[in-house]
C-alpha cells in the first residue's frame, strides 16, 4: 500500500513515532482517554490507519509512550526547581509547587501517568525508567534537606514518601475539583502549592 504524502514525509524525517505520540497526547488532553485510539492518533497525525502499528503494537504501548513524555516533562520541572532553589528546603518546596502546577495544567496526562492503566510493567521498561527519574530527584531534594538540618539519612525514604504524598494529594484534589486555589486567595494551583509549602 502506498504511503500518503504526509506519511512519507513523516517517515523521511524520522519523526513519525514522535508525531504519533504528540497526536495522542493532544487527543488525551483535549478529548480524554476514552476518545484516544490508534486510529484517532493516525487521523490526527495525517497518516494511514496502519502507520501506528509500525511503532506501537497496541493502544497500551502508545499510552506508555505518552505517559513517558509526561514524566520527562515532570523531571524537567524538577531540574528547574533544583537549579533555581536558593537552599535545599527552597529546592524541595519549588519541586512541590512545580509538581502541582504540572498536574493542574495537564490533568488527563497526569491521571494516565499514575492510573495503573499500564498493566504489564515488564512490557514498558522505558516508561518505568523515565518515571523513576522525577521520584529520584525528589529523593535527592529530601536527602539534602535532611543533611542540611542534621537529620539522620535513614529518614530519607519515609520523608520522601511524606513529601510526595503531600504534593500528589494536593494535585489530585485540585484535578478532582475538591480544592480550588481561589478558595485560599490564590490565583493558580502553583500559587496554592507554594503558599501551602511556604515558598
KAPE-V7066 format. One record per backbone hydrogen bond with DSSP energy under -1.0 kcal/mol. CO is the residue of the C=O (numbers start at 1). NH is the residue of the N-H. If there is no record, write none. Layout:
BEGIN
co=CO nh=NH
co=CO nh=NH
END
This chain:
BEGIN
co=4 nh=8
co=5 nh=9
co=6 nh=10
co=7 nh=11
co=8 nh=12
co=9 nh=13
co=10 nh=15
co=11 nh=14
co=15 nh=19
co=16 nh=20
co=17 nh=21
co=18 nh=22
co=19 nh=23
co=20 nh=24
co=21 nh=25
co=22 nh=26
co=23 nh=27
co=24 nh=28
co=25 nh=29
co=26 nh=30
co=27 nh=31
co=27 nh=32
co=32 nh=35
co=33 nh=36
co=37 nh=41
co=38 nh=42
co=39 nh=43
co=40 nh=44
co=41 nh=45
co=42 nh=47
co=48 nh=51
co=50 nh=53
co=51 nh=54
co=52 nh=55
co=52 nh=56
co=58 nh=62
co=59 nh=63
co=60 nh=64
co=61 nh=65
co=62 nh=66
co=63 nh=67
co=64 nh=68
co=65 nh=69
co=66 nh=70
co=67 nh=71
co=68 nh=72
co=69 nh=73
co=70 nh=74
co=71 nh=75
co=72 nh=76
co=73 nh=77
co=74 nh=78
co=75 nh=79
co=76 nh=80
co=77 nh=81
co=78 nh=82
co=79 nh=83
co=80 nh=84
co=81 nh=85
co=87 nh=91
co=88 nh=92
co=89 nh=93
co=90 nh=94
co=91 nh=95
co=92 nh=96
co=93 nh=97
co=94 nh=98
co=95 nh=99
co=96 nh=100
co=97 nh=101
co=98 nh=102
co=99 nh=103
co=100 nh=104
co=101 nh=105
co=102 nh=106
co=106 nh=110
co=107 nh=111
co=108 nh=112
co=109 nh=113
co=110 nh=114
co=112 nh=115
co=117 nh=119
co=119 nh=121
co=120 nh=123
co=121 nh=124
co=124 nh=128
co=125 nh=129
co=126 nh=130
co=127 nh=131
co=128 nh=132
co=130 nh=133
co=132 nh=136
co=133 nh=137
co=134 nh=138
co=135 nh=139
co=136 nh=140
co=137 nh=141
co=138 nh=142
co=139 nh=143
co=140 nh=144
co=141 nh=145
co=142 nh=146
co=143 nh=147
co=144 nh=148
co=145 nh=149
co=146 nh=151
co=147 nh=150
co=152 nh=155
co=153 nh=156
co=155 nh=159
co=156 nh=160
co=157 nh=161
co=158 nh=162
co=159 nh=163
co=160 nh=164
co=161 nh=165
co=162 nh=166
co=163 nh=167
co=164 nh=168
co=165 nh=169
co=166 nh=170
co=167 nh=171
co=168 nh=172
co=169 nh=173
co=170 nh=174
co=171 nh=175
co=172 nh=176
co=173 nh=178
co=173 nh=179
co=174 nh=177
co=180 nh=183
co=181 nh=184
co=181 nh=186
co=182 nh=185
co=188 nh=192
co=189 nh=193
co=190 nh=194
co=191 nh=195
co=192 nh=196
co=193 nh=197
co=194 nh=198
co=194 nh=199
END
